[in-house]
Amino acid sequence: MLVEGMGKRKAHSLVYRGVTYRSLLEIEVVKMLDKLKKKAKAKVTYESEALPYILPERLYVPDFVVTRKDGSVLYIEVKGYLDRDSTRKMLAVKECNPDLEIVFLFSKDNPIRKGAKMRYSDWCKKHGFKYSIGEVPEEWLISKN
């Protein structure tokens, strides 16, 4: 389970096991992924790929790239806070890369905006993204075949 409030604390350079991460939340996620990847025989890398969107000028770098035992790839976007710019970007990424499996991991299921009834999970459902709140589901790392 992710630590409460982990998404709000940020630093420009947090080093964990020789890799520089952008937030404490990402370090918590990499610890979860480390536990799961051995059992699933998956490979996990951090910010190792760039996906084009709104061609040709923009690139999206997913937080984690999971290569499953069968070779299928899952992209994990870790969010403590899902702002309007992020939602627009992710919809554009999905439109330009419709065959990719992109999922969200949120620290909490907050409202999409202050006072809104729609929550992060509702936004994901509406736009066809898989998501999880607080934990990396083991099935995300297991081969589809």
C-alpha positions in Angstrom: 0.0 0.0 0.0 1.3 3.4 -0.9 2.1 5.8 2.0 -0.5 8.5 2.5 0.5 11.8 0.9 3.5 10.3 -1.0 2.4 11.9 -4.2 2.7 15.4 -2.8 6.3 15.3 -1.7 8.6 15.9 -4.6 12.3 16.5 -5.1 14.3 16.9 -8.3 16.8 14.1 -7.4 16.0 11.2 -5.2 18.4 8.3 -5.6 17.4 4.8 -4.7 19.7 1.9 -5.5 21.7 4.0 -8.0 18.7 5.3 -10.0 17.4 8.8 -9.7 13.6 9.1 -9.3 11.4 12.2 -9.5 9.3 11.5 -6.3 9.1 9.4 -3.2 5.9 7.9 -4.7 8.0 6.4 -7.6 10.4 4.9 -5.2 7.5 3.2 -3.3 6.3 1.9 -6.7 9.7 0.5 -7.7 9.8 -1.4 -4.3 6.4 -2.9 -5.1 7.5 -3.8 -8.6 10.7 -5.4 -7.4 8.7 -7.8 -5.2 6.3 -8.8 -8.0 8.7 -9.0 -11.0 10.6 -12.0 -9.8 7.4 -14.1 -9.4 6.1 -12.9 -12.8 9.5 -13.2 -14.5 9.0 -9.7 -15.8 11.6 -7.0 -16.6 10.9 -3.5 -15.2 12.8 -0.4 -16.3 12.4 3.3 -15.3 11.8 6.0 -17.9 13.5 3.9 -20.5 11.3 4.6 -23.5 9.8 7.7 -25.2 6.5 7.4 -27.0 5.5 9.9 -29.6 2.3 11.9 -29.4 0.9 14.9 -31.3 3.5 14.0 -34.0 6.2 14.9 -34.6 7.2 17.3 -31.8 6.2 15.6 -28.5 7.5 12.6 -26.6 5.9 11.0 -23.5 8.3 9.1 -21.2 6.3 6.5 -19.1 7.4 6.1 -15.5 7.9 2.3 -15.7 8.1 -0.1 -18.6 7.2 -3.7 -17.8 8.3 -6.4 -20.3 6.5 -9.5 -19.4 7.8 -13.1 -19.8 5.9 -13.4 -23.1 7.4 -10.2 -24.5 4.3 -8.1 -24.1 4.8 -4.6 -22.7 2.9 -2.6 -20.1 3.5 1.1 -19.4 2.8 2.3 -15.9 2.2 6.0 -15.2 2.5 6.8 -11.5 0.4 9.8 -10.3 0.0 11.4 -7.0 -1.9 14.2 -8.6 -3.7 14.1 -12.0 -3.9 17.6 -13.3 -5.6 18.9 -16.5 -2.4 19.0 -18.5 -1.7 15.4 -17.6 -5.1 14.2 -18.7 -4.8 16.0 -22.0 -1.4 14.6 -22.6 -2.4 11.1 -21.8 -5.4 11.2 -24.1 -3.2 12.4 -26.9 -0.6 9.7 -26.1 -3.4 7.1 -26.3 -4.8 8.5 -29.5 -1.3 8.3 -31.2 -0.5 4.9 -29.7 -3.8 3.0 -29.5 -2.3 -0.5 -29.3 -0.2 0.2 -26.3 -1.2 -0.9 -22.8 -0.9 2.1 -20.6 -2.1 1.9 -17.0 -2.2 4.4 -14.1 -1.2 3.9 -10.5 -2.6 6.5 -8.2 -1.7 7.1 -4.5 -5.3 8.0 -3.8 -8.6 8.2 -5.7 -9.0 12.0 -5.5 -11.5 14.1 -7.3 -10.3 15.1 -10.8 -10.7 18.8 -9.7 -11.6 20.5 -6.5 -15.4 20.1 -6.0 -15.8 17.7 -8.8 -17.8 14.4 -8.4 -15.6 12.6 -11.0 -12.6 10.9 -9.4 -9.4 9.6 -10.9 -10.9 6.1 -11.3 -13.9 7.6 -13.0 -11.7 9.4 -15.5 -9.8 6.2 -16.2 -12.9 4.2 -16.8 -14.4 6.9 -19.0 -11.3 7.0 -21.2 -10.5 3.2 -21.2 -7.4 3.2 -19.0 -6.8 0.5 -16.5 -5.8 1.8 -13.1 -5.0 0.8 -9.5 -5.1 2.8 -6.3 -2.2 2.3 -3.8 -0.8 -1.0 -5.1 0.6 -2.6 -8.2 -1.7 -5.5 -9.1 0.4 -8.7 -9.6 -1.6 -9.4 -12.7 -0.1 -6.4 -14.4 3.2 -8.2 -14.5 2.0 -11.6 -15.6 2.1 -12.7 -19.2 -1.2 -12.6 -21.1 -0.6 -15.9 -22.9 
